[in-house]
Amino acid sequence: MTPRRTITVSITPLQDDLLRACMKSGRFASVSEVVRAALRLFEREEAAAQGRVSRHPDTTPTDV
């Protein structure tokens, strides 16, 4: 597993509701899992915007 680093972020109440809903659905076990999935999507969007495809080493088809 890739080493992890702990960070602190500020989110809006609406974003907090979304995080909680993702975990309540059972699809994600933690806020960290939700944030990592969102960052992978952001990474793909950025790569597409730059005209290239990027796959993060931790990404598998079921991680999305």
Contact map, one row per residue, 1 for C-alpha under 8 A:
1110000000000000000000000000000000000000000000000000000000000000
1111000000000000000000000000000000000000000000000000000001000000
1111100000000000000000000000000000000000000000000000000000000000
0111110000000000000000000000000000000000000000000000000000000000
0011111000000000000000000000000000000000000000000000000000000000
0001111100000000000000000000000000000000000000000000000000000000
0000111110000000000000000000000000000000000000000000000000000000
0000011111000000000000000000000000000000000000000000000000000000
0000001111100000000000000000000000000000000000000000000000000000
0000000111110000000000000000000000000000000000000000000000000000
0000000011111011000000000000000000000000000000000000000000000000
0000000001111111000000000000000000000000000000000000000000000000
0000000000111111100000000000000000000000000000000000000000000000
0000000000011111110000000000000000000000000000000000000000000000
0000000000111111111000000000000000000000000000000000000000000000
0000000000111111111100000000000000000000000000000000000000000000
0000000000001111111110000000000000000000000000000000000000000000
0000000000000111111111000000000000000000000000000000000000000000
0000000000000011111111100000001001000000000000000000000000000000
0000000000000001111111110000001000000000000000000000000000000000
0000000000000000111111111000000000000000000000000000000000000000
0000000000000000011111111111000001000000000000000000000000000000
0000000000000000001111111111111001000000000000000000000000000000
0000000000000000000111111111000000000000000000000000000000000000
0000000000000000000011111111000000000000000000000000000000000000
0000000000000000000001111111100000000000000000000000000000000000
0000000000000000000001111111100000000000000000000000000000000000
0000000000000000000001111111111011000000000000000000000000000000
0000000000000000000000100111111010000000000000000000000000000000
0000000000000000000000100001111111000000000000000000000000000000
0000000000000000001100100001111111100000000000000000000000000000
0000000000000000000000000000011111110000000000000000000000000000
0000000000000000000000000001111111111000000000000000000000000000
0000000000000000001001100001011111111100000000000000000000000000
0000000000000000000000000000001111111110000000000000000000000000
0000000000000000000000000000000111111111000000000000000000000000
0000000000000000000000000000000011111111100000000000000000000011
0000000000000000000000000000000001111111110000000000000000000000
0000000000000000000000000000000000111111111000000000000000000000
0000000000000000000000000000000000011111111100000000000100100001
0000000000000000000000000000000000001111111110000000000000000001
0000000000000000000000000000000000000111111111000000000000000000
0000000000000000000000000000000000000011111111100000010000000000
0000000000000000000000000000000000000001111111110000111000000000
0000000000000000000000000000000000000000111111111000000000000000
0000000000000000000000000000000000000000011111111100000000000000
0000000000000000000000000000000000000000001111111111110000000000
0000000000000000000000000000000000000000000111111111100000000000
0000000000000000000000000000000000000000000011111111000000000000
0000000000000000000000000000000000000000000001111111000000000000
0000000000000000000000000000000000000000000000111111100000000000
0000000000000000000000000000000000000000000000111111110000000000
0000000000000000000000000000000000000000000100110011111000000000
0000000000000000000000000000000000000000001100100001111100000000
0000000000000000000000000000000000000000000100000000111110100000
0000000000000000000000000000000000000001000000000000011111100000
0000000000000000000000000000000000000000000000000000001111100000
0100000000000000000000000000000000000000000000000000000111110000
0000000000000000000000000000000000000001000000000000001111111011
0000000000000000000000000000000000000000000000000000000001111111
0000000000000000000000000000000000000000000000000000000000111111
0000000000000000000000000000000000000000000000000000000000011111
0000000000000000000000000000000000001000000000000000000000111111
0000000000000000000000000000000000001001100000000000000000111111
